[in-house]
Amino acid sequence: MDIFIQQILNGLSIASVITLIAIGVTLIFGLTGIINFAHGEFLMIGGIVTWLAVSAGLGFPIAVVLAILAVGLMGYILERGLFRFTLERPTNGFIVSLGLIVVLQHVVVLFWNPNQKSIPRPLTTVWEVGGVRIASVRVMVILITIAVVALSFRMITASRYGRALRASVEDRDTAALMGIPVRRYITGVFVLGSALAGLGGALLIALFPITPFTGGTMVMKGFAVALIGGLGNIYGAVAAGLILGIVEGFSAGYGFSQWTDAYSFVLMILVLIVRPHGLFGGTSGPRMAS
């Protein structure tokens, strides 16, 4: 039981990072219909920015803020310069995102080489409760994710911005006719999703070393979480992230750690067979007025 609880805690810390990716993926898809496979590279860039800032002598909290701002700005530039021209043909946006994967990876390799990058753990305390060792840095990652997710929920459900955003997701053309600046909201969603990926990268490098190619594995798991919960459903993304953490913790705790990544996708396949729109129901992308 101690091993199981230990691995569940470990799994939840990784699932927290994956959930941040999944929320960004599902927000962008819900409003634009674009499946952004470069989102994992956004996370990787966030980790690189954190590494650069810490290496320059800045504290981890400042590095996290810089990662969020840098990747959020990158999302803004890419939406305005590339993705905006693919809104009427989301498949083109998907193809653009595939090209961005290669470009961003090679830019990082060119300037900072392909080797692993790591930072000193921002928190080193380890608590022992019974036979369970709880690393404070993992608790930090989980608590930050909970706080960010709660804030995102609050913004989407209770704010004027959130109501307009939900209306835009429901029917983009009708929302525009009602005076909602949909294009501005699309930019805002790209910035928000990118900033969450930047935060995820900062939290990931606090746990493990990263490379320019880390984003690939993470974004695949992020999409698995988004699909399990229901693509376009932010609540489903969070619930699926929790489920994934438990599944991965269970597999690692009982001697199946070499199959941990496979279980995520087996779960995704099984869910999609039984519930094609995910456990909590998803969207097919933005609806357009006829």
C-alpha positions as CSV (number, residue, x, y, z in Angstrom):
1,M,0.0,0.0,0.0
2,D,2.9,2.4,0.8
3,I,4.4,1.8,-2.6
4,F,1.0,2.4,-4.3
5,I,0.4,5.7,-2.5
6,Q,4.0,6.7,-3.3
7,Q,3.5,6.1,-7.0
8,I,0.1,7.7,-7.0
9,L,1.7,10.9,-5.7
10,N,4.4,10.7,-8.3
11,G,1.9,10.0,-11.0
12,L,-0.2,13.0,-10.0
13,S,2.7,15.4,-10.2
14,I,3.4,14.4,-13.8
15,A,-0.3,14.3,-14.6
16,S,-0.5,17.9,-13.3
17,V,1.9,19.0,-16.1
18,I,0.0,17.0,-18.7
19,T,-3.3,18.5,-17.5
20,L,-1.9,22.0,-18.2
21,I,-1.1,20.9,-21.7
22,A,-4.5,19.3,-22.2
23,I,-6.4,22.4,-21.0
24,G,-4.5,24.5,-23.6
25,V,-5.1,22.0,-26.3
26,T,-8.8,21.7,-25.5
27,L,-9.4,25.5,-25.2
28,I,-7.7,26.2,-28.6
29,F,-9.6,23.3,-30.3
30,G,-12.9,24.3,-28.8
31,L,-12.7,27.9,-30.2
32,T,-10.8,27.4,-33.5
33,G,-11.1,23.7,-34.4
34,I,-7.3,23.6,-34.7
35,I,-5.4,20.7,-33.2
36,N,-2.1,22.2,-32.3
37,F,0.5,19.5,-32.1
38,A,3.2,22.1,-31.5
39,H,1.8,22.6,-28.0
40,G,4.4,20.2,-26.6
41,E,7.2,22.4,-28.0
42,F,5.6,25.4,-26.3
43,L,6.0,23.4,-23.0
44,M,9.6,22.6,-24.0
45,I,10.3,26.3,-24.6
46,G,8.9,27.1,-21.2
47,G,11.4,24.7,-19.7
48,I,14.3,26.2,-21.7
49,V,13.4,29.7,-20.6
50,T,13.3,28.5,-17.0
51,W,16.7,26.8,-17.4
52,L,18.2,30.0,-18.9
53,A,16.8,32.2,-16.1
54,V,17.9,30.0,-13.3
55,S,21.3,29.5,-15.0
56,A,21.6,33.4,-15.1
57,G,21.1,33.4,-11.3
58,L,17.4,34.3,-11.1
59,G,15.2,32.6,-8.5
60,F,12.8,29.8,-9.6
61,P,9.6,31.9,-9.0
62,I,11.0,34.7,-11.3
63,A,12.0,32.0,-13.9
64,V,8.5,30.6,-13.8
65,V,7.0,34.1,-14.5
66,L,9.4,34.6,-17.3
67,A,8.5,31.2,-18.9
68,I,4.8,32.0,-18.7
69,L,5.3,35.5,-20.3
70,A,7.8,34.3,-23.0
71,V,5.6,31.4,-24.1
72,G,2.5,33.4,-23.9
73,L,4.1,36.1,-26.1
74,M,5.2,33.3,-28.5
75,G,1.6,32.1,-28.7
76,Y,0.5,35.6,-29.5
77,I,3.0,36.0,-32.3
78,L,2.3,32.6,-33.8
79,E,-1.5,33.2,-33.7
80,R,-1.3,36.6,-35.3
81,G,1.4,35.6,-37.8
82,L,0.4,32.0,-38.7
83,F,-2.7,30.4,-37.2
84,R,-5.0,33.4,-37.9
85,F,-4.8,32.6,-41.6
86,T,-5.9,29.0,-41.1
87,L,-9.1,29.6,-39.1
88,E,-11.3,28.9,-42.0
89,R,-9.4,25.7,-42.8
90,P,-8.4,24.1,-39.4
91,T,-6.6,21.2,-41.2
92,N,-4.1,23.8,-42.5
93,G,-3.6,24.9,-38.9
94,F,-2.9,21.3,-37.9
95,I,-0.3,21.1,-40.7
96,V,1.3,24.4,-39.7
97,S,1.6,23.0,-36.1
98,L,3.5,20.0,-37.4
99,G,5.9,22.2,-39.2
100,L,6.4,24.3,-36.0
101,I,7.5,21.2,-34.1
102,V,10.5,20.8,-36.4
103,V,11.3,24.5,-36.5
104,L,11.2,25.0,-32.7
105,Q,13.2,21.9,-32.0
106,H,15.9,22.9,-34.4
107,V,16.0,26.5,-33.1
108,V,16.7,25.2,-29.6
109,V,19.3,22.7,-30.8
110,L,21.0,25.4,-32.8
111,F,21.3,27.8,-29.9
112,W,21.5,25.6,-26.9
113,N,22.6,22.1,-28.3
114,P,20.5,18.9,-27.9
115,N,21.8,17.9,-24.5
116,Q,19.6,17.5,-21.4
117,K,19.0,20.7,-19.4
118,S,18.2,20.6,-15.7
119,I,18.0,23.0,-12.8
120,P,18.6,22.5,-9.0
121,R,15.3,21.5,-7.4
122,P,13.6,24.6,-6.1
123,L,12.4,22.7,-3.0
124,T,14.5,19.9,-1.5
125,T,12.5,19.0,1.6
126,V,11.2,15.4,1.8
127,W,8.5,14.5,4.3
128,E,8.1,10.9,5.4
129,V,4.6,9.8,6.5
130,G,4.5,6.2,7.5
131,G,6.5,4.5,4.7
132,V,5.6,7.2,2.1
133,R,8.2,9.7,1.1
134,I,6.6,13.0,-0.1
135,A,8.9,15.3,-2.0
136,S,8.0,18.9,-1.4
137,V,8.7,19.8,-5.0
138,R,6.1,17.4,-6.2
139,V,3.6,18.8,-3.8
140,M,4.4,22.3,-5.1
141,V,3.7,21.2,-8.7
142,I,0.4,19.7,-7.7
143,L,-0.7,22.7,-5.7
144,I,0.3,25.2,-8.4
145,T,-1.7,23.2,-10.9
146,I,-4.7,23.1,-8.7
147,A,-4.5,26.9,-8.1
148,V,-4.1,27.6,-11.9
149,V,-6.9,25.2,-12.9
150,A,-9.3,26.7,-10.2
151,L,-8.5,30.2,-11.5
152,S,-9.1,29.2,-15.1
153,F,-12.5,27.6,-14.1
154,R,-13.4,30.8,-12.3
155,M,-12.5,33.0,-15.2
156,I,-14.4,30.8,-17.7
157,T,-17.5,30.2,-15.6
158,A,-18.0,33.4,-13.7
159,S,-16.4,36.3,-15.6
160,R,-17.8,38.4,-18.5
161,Y,-14.8,37.2,-20.5
162,G,-15.6,33.6,-19.8
163,R,-19.3,34.0,-20.8
164,A,-18.3,35.6,-24.1
165,L,-15.7,32.9,-24.6
166,R,-18.3,30.1,-24.1
167,A,-20.7,31.9,-26.5
168,S,-17.9,32.0,-29.1
169,V,-17.2,28.3,-28.7
170,E,-20.9,27.5,-29.1
171,D,-21.4,29.4,-32.3
172,R,-18.6,31.7,-33.6
173,D,-20.6,33.5,-36.3
174,T,-23.6,34.2,-34.1
175,A,-21.3,35.5,-31.3
176,A,-19.7,37.9,-33.7
177,L,-23.2,39.1,-34.8
178,M,-24.0,39.8,-31.1
179,G,-20.9,42.1,-30.9
180,I,-18.4,39.8,-29.3
181,P,-14.9,40.4,-30.8
182,V,-14.4,36.7,-31.6
183,R,-11.0,37.2,-33.3
184,R,-9.7,38.9,-30.2
185,Y,-11.0,36.0,-28.1
186,I,-9.2,33.6,-30.3
187,T,-6.0,35.5,-29.8
188,G,-6.6,35.5,-26.0
189,V,-7.2,31.7,-26.0
190,F,-4.0,31.1,-27.9
191,V,-2.1,33.3,-25.4
192,L,-3.7,31.6,-22.4
193,G,-3.1,28.1,-23.8
194,S,0.5,28.9,-24.6
195,A,1.1,30.5,-21.1
196,L,-0.2,27.3,-19.5
197,A,2.2,25.3,-21.6
198,G,5.0,27.6,-20.5
199,L,4.0,27.1,-16.9
200,G,4.0,23.3,-17.5
201,G,7.5,23.4,-18.9
202,A,8.7,25.4,-15.9
203,L,7.2,22.8,-13.5
204,L,8.4,19.9,-15.6
205,I,12.1,21.0,-15.5
206,A,11.7,21.4,-11.7
207,L,11.0,17.6,-11.6
208,F,13.1,16.1,-14.5
209,P,15.8,17.2,-17.0
210,I,14.4,18.1,-20.4
211,T,15.7,18.1,-24.0
212,P,14.6,19.8,-27.2
213,F,12.6,16.7,-27.9
214,T,10.7,16.4,-24.6
215,G,7.6,18.0,-26.0
216,G,6.7,15.1,-28.3
217,T,6.0,12.6,-25.5
218,M,4.3,15.2,-23.3
219,V,1.9,16.5,-26.0
220,M,0.9,13.0,-27.0
221,K,-0.1,12.4,-23.4
222,G,-1.8,15.8,-23.3
223,F,-3.9,14.8,-26.3
224,A,-4.7,11.5,-24.7
225,V,-6.0,13.3,-21.7
226,A,-8.0,15.8,-23.8
227,L,-9.5,12.9,-25.8
228,I,-10.3,10.8,-22.7
229,G,-12.1,13.8,-21.1
230,G,-13.7,15.0,-24.3
231,L,-11.8,17.2,-26.8
232,G,-13.0,20.8,-26.2
233,N,-14.2,20.0,-22.6
234,I,-12.0,21.7,-20.0
235,Y,-13.7,19.9,-17.1
236,G,-13.1,16.6,-18.8
237,A,-9.4,17.5,-19.4
238,V,-8.9,18.0,-15.6
239,A,-10.8,14.9,-14.6
240,A,-9.0,12.8,-17.3
241,G,-5.6,14.1,-16.0
242,L,-6.5,12.9,-12.5
243,I,-7.5,9.5,-13.9
244,L,-4.2,9.3,-15.9
245,G,-2.2,10.1,-12.8
246,I,-3.9,7.2,-10.9
247,V,-3.4,4.8,-13.8
248,E,0.2,5.6,-14.2
249,G,0.8,5.5,-10.4
250,F,-0.8,2.1,-10.2
251,S,1.2,0.7,-13.1
252,A,4.5,2.0,-11.8
253,G,3.8,0.9,-8.2
254,Y,3.1,-2.7,-9.2
255,G,6.1,-3.4,-11.4
256,F,4.8,-2.3,-14.8
257,S,6.8,0.9,-15.1
258,Q,8.1,0.0,-18.5
259,W,4.5,0.0,-19.8
260,T,3.5,3.3,-18.1
261,D,3.3,5.3,-21.3
262,A,1.4,2.6,-23.1
263,Y,-1.4,2.5,-20.5
264,S,-2.3,6.1,-21.2
265,F,-3.0,5.3,-24.8
266,V,-4.7,2.0,-24.1
267,L,-7.0,3.8,-21.8
268,M,-7.6,6.4,-24.5
269,I,-8.4,3.8,-27.1
270,L,-10.8,1.9,-24.8
271,V,-12.6,5.2,-23.8
272,L,-13.0,6.2,-27.4
273,I,-14.4,2.8,-28.4
274,V,-17.1,3.0,-25.7
275,R,-17.6,6.8,-25.7
276,P,-16.4,8.3,-29.0
277,H,-16.7,11.9,-27.6
278,G,-14.8,11.1,-24.4
279,L,-16.0,10.4,-20.9
280,F,-17.5,13.9,-20.4
281,G,-18.4,14.7,-24.0
282,G,-16.5,16.9,-26.3
283,T,-17.1,19.3,-29.2
284,S,-16.4,19.0,-32.9
285,G,-14.9,22.4,-32.9
286,P,-16.5,25.8,-33.3
287,R,-20.0,25.8,-34.8
288,M,-20.6,28.2,-37.7
289,A,-23.9,29.8,-38.5
290,S,-25.5,28.5,-41.7
